[in-house]
Structure formats: C-alpha cells, structure tokens
Amino acid sequence: LNNIAVVYWKQGDYVKALQYYDECEVIRRTILGNAHPRYTVLLNNIGNVYIHQGNYAKALEYYQKCEEIRRTVLGINHSHYVSTLNNIGLVYSFQGDYAKSLEHFLKCEEICKTVLGINHPNYASTLNN
C-alpha cells in the first residue's frame, strides 16, 4: 500500500496517495505499533504529501509526530531524526516562520557536524538549507 501511495504522490494525485497512506497507517499501527521505525517512515511520507499540497499545518502535524517517535526510538544522532528536523524546518520556512525554521536547521547542522564531521557530504547538504 505504501508503494502504491508513493506512485500516486509522485504523479501528483495527492487524494489517492492519502487514501492509500491512511489505509497503510492503520495496518502498520495495528501490527507494528506506533513506536516502530517503519511506522515513522509512513508518517513522514504523509507529511510529504501534505507539504506538496501546501497544507503546511497538516504536514507539520505529521512531521512532529514522526520527530517525537524518532527521537525516542532512534535517538537524536540518527539520520532519520535529522531528516525529520529538516522537514519541520522546511514547513516553518514555507509558513514564513523563519525563526523556527532556522532553529530546526541549526539543530540539523549541529547534529550532523557532531556525528558525521565537517568533511562528510551530508554535513555539507545541511548547510544548503
């Protein structure tokens, strides 16, 4: 179901993508629980659909759920956690809340610098934001 949703999302059919993501969300939450890393991937994907729709409030809601779970389950030094912080920063930037956006981008930069070092390509990509 997730892969079908991804195809619809990439085709720009956000309504169908969300239908499949919603169905997948119920199944994953039931089988894996809401503290499983694969469940957070789904939350992130739903946030991606909403951000592409311009529904920043809903995107932020899903990204924040994802961030909370990833912080607890994966820890703050995990690349998926950093990716979620980046997504939250993007939402705030699109909403024009540049102070909160910068706060999240700086957290990404700090974690990447500490974990990866300044010579790692992923560290350089955090500076792009």
C-alpha positions in Angstrom: 0.0 0.0 0.0 2.8 2.4 0.8 4.4 1.8 -2.6 1.1 2.5 -4.4 0.7 5.7 -2.3 4.2 6.8 -3.3 3.4 6.3 -7.0 0.2 8.4 -6.7 2.2 11.0 -4.7 4.8 11.2 -7.4 2.1 11.5 -10.1 0.6 14.4 -8.2 -2.6 12.6 -7.2 -2.5 13.5 -3.6 -6.0 12.4 -2.8 -5.4 8.8 -3.8 -1.9 8.9 -2.2 -3.5 9.9 1.1 -6.2 7.2 0.8 -3.5 4.5 0.5 -1.4 6.1 3.2 -4.3 6.2 5.6 -5.1 2.5 5.0 -1.4 1.6 5.4 -1.2 3.7 8.6 -4.0 1.8 10.3 -2.4 -1.6 9.3 1.1 -0.6 10.4 -0.1 1.0 13.7 -2.1 -2.2 14.4 0.7 -4.6 13.5 3.9 -2.8 14.4 2.7 -0.2 17.0 3.2 3.5 16.8 6.8 3.3 18.2 8.2 1.3 15.3 10.7 3.0 12.8 8.7 1.8 9.8 5.7 3.5 11.2 7.6 6.8 11.3 8.5 6.4 7.6 4.8 6.4 6.9 4.2 9.5 9.0 7.0 11.2 7.1 5.5 10.2 3.8 2.1 11.5 4.7 3.8 14.8 5.8 5.4 14.9 2.4 2.1 14.7 0.6 0.6 17.5 2.7 3.6 19.7 2.2 3.3 19.3 -1.6 -0.4 20.2 -1.3 0.6 23.3 0.5 -1.3 22.1 3.6 1.6 23.1 6.0 -0.4 22.7 9.2 -1.1 19.0 8.4 2.4 18.4 7.2 3.8 19.9 10.4 1.4 17.7 12.5 2.7 14.5 10.8 6.3 15.6 10.9 6.1 16.5 14.6 4.6 13.0 15.4 7.4 11.5 13.4 10.0 13.6 15.2 8.7 12.6 18.6 8.8 8.9 17.9 12.2 9.0 16.1 13.7 11.0 19.0 12.5 8.4 21.4 13.1 5.2 19.4 16.1 6.1 17.2 17.8 8.9 19.2 18.9 12.3 18.1 22.0 11.1 16.4 20.1 9.0 13.8 20.0 10.3 10.2 16.2 9.8 10.1 15.8 12.0 13.1 17.9 14.7 11.4 15.8 14.4 8.2 12.6 14.9 10.2 14.1 18.1 11.8 14.9 19.3 8.3 11.4 18.7 7.1 10.0 20.6 10.1 12.3 23.4 9.3 11.1 23.5 5.7 7.5 23.7 6.8 8.3 26.6 9.1 10.1 28.3 6.2 7.2 27.9 3.8 4.9 29.3 6.5 7.2 32.3 6.9 8.3 31.5 10.4 12.0 31.9 9.8 13.0 31.9 13.4 11.6 28.4 14.0 12.9 27.3 10.6 16.4 28.4 11.5 16.2 26.8 14.9 15.5 23.4 13.2 18.1 23.8 10.5 20.7 24.7 13.1 19.8 21.6 15.1 20.3 19.6 11.9 23.7 21.2 11.3 24.8 20.7 14.9 23.9 17.0 14.9 25.5 16.3 11.5 28.6 18.2 12.4 29.0 16.2 15.7 28.1 12.8 14.3 29.5 13.0 10.7 32.2 15.6 10.9 32.6 18.7 8.7 34.1 16.7 5.8 31.1 14.4 5.2 28.9 15.2 2.2 25.7 15.0 4.3 27.1 17.7 6.6 27.6 19.9 3.5 24.0 19.3 2.4 22.7 20.6 5.8 24.5 23.9 5.2 22.5 24.2 1.9 19.4 24.9 4.0 
